[in-house]
Amino acid sequence: MSALSYVRSAVSTKPISLLNCRESITFDRRVGALARRGCVYVLEAPNVCTVWGADGERTRMPDQALAGILHSSLGPCRIEGVCRTCDACNQV
């Protein structure tokens, strides 16, 4: 008989966040509070291009907001991810 036949489940039954660290629990609760109030979590675009290091505040193209759902242990929350296109390299 192998050791694998003795493993019943590796899923926790305790009421904790999916990631068990202080920062993730705090973030999970903050997102859950937003969900309860019907608010939107906004993920802002970086101010500096990750490819060229150019300053994103001076871009000529308008920012775009992409909608989605962010799941927390307290329920789903609407999210908007802001996309910014770099003038120097045209990367989003």
C-alpha positions, 0 to 999 in steps of 0.5 A: 500500500502506498502513502498516497492512499492514506491522504484524504484531503489537502484542503483546509476546513478552517475559515481563513483567507486563501493565502495565510499571511497578514497582508493577504488577510488584510487585503481580503478583508478590505476587498470584502468591505468594498464588496459589501458597500457595492464599491469598485476596487480600482487598480491604478496603472503604474506611473513609470513604464515597466519596459523603458522607465519613461514617466507615464504621467505625460502620456498623450493617449487616454487611460483605459479602464478594464472591468472585472470581478475580484473574489474575496472570502467575503464575496465578489467585488467589482474591479477596474484595472487602469491601462496606460500606453507608454508614448516611448514604446507603445506598450500597455 
